[in-house]
Amino acid sequence: MQFSRLRLTGFKSFVDPTDLMISTGLTGVVGPNGCGKSNLLEALRWVMGETRAKAMRGGGMEDVIFAGAASRPARNYAEVSLVIDNQDRVAPAGFNDSDTLEVTRRITRDVGSAYKVNSKDTRARDVQMLFADAATGATSPALVRQGQIAELINAKPQNRRKVLEDAAGIGGLYQRRHEAELKLRSTEANLLRVDDVVEQLA
Ligand code: ATP
């Protein structure tokens, strides 16, 4: 899955709309301490559906919204868009009718997050699956945080296995299996209820 552009508006330190063009191959981000390099990586995770505020180095999800500076007031929303080249149709069914996909997430104070794919409202779960199936996503081992290598070395074997599974792109399958099991359990409970009703009527 080739990312071609990242756009941030009101996201953490990126108060003004900022475009980052992403070419094929390796992309390096360099700059002085505190200039926002990690914020860029977090924007990528966030637009892919990250739900843990802690993973965004915040106490709550709204902490990603520009909080204001001496000369600029705080913003009311943050938005990140990621443009994906989909010419080889690697996206899952339902997202494959276009050569490019633009995934947008916006969070508004006191309202929460909303996602769009090519301007169409989309569920968070579908955006998360879109990336999980392509072996990337908010928890992808391809996005390496500071300190993550040391964490991996000290991780339990089960957690290391999860990294390999995410890299193999089967994270989405586990999620679907989990959802299917929940549906199965609720259907079994409904069947028991039907049996009870039938017994009462007999
Ligand atoms: P280092 O090289 O030290 O790791 P970095 O380039 O990765 O730094 P970041 O950690 O991405 O920098 O950015 C930190 C900056 O982002 C800080 O100046 C911090 O004040 C600013 N920042 C973080 N969240 C917000 C927010 N919600 N509103 C405004 N600024 C924010």
Residues whose N, C-alpha, C, O or C-beta is under 5 A from the ligand:
A	BS01	ATP	K12 S13 P32 N33 G34 C35 G36 K37 S38 N39 D63 V64 I65 F66 A67 G68
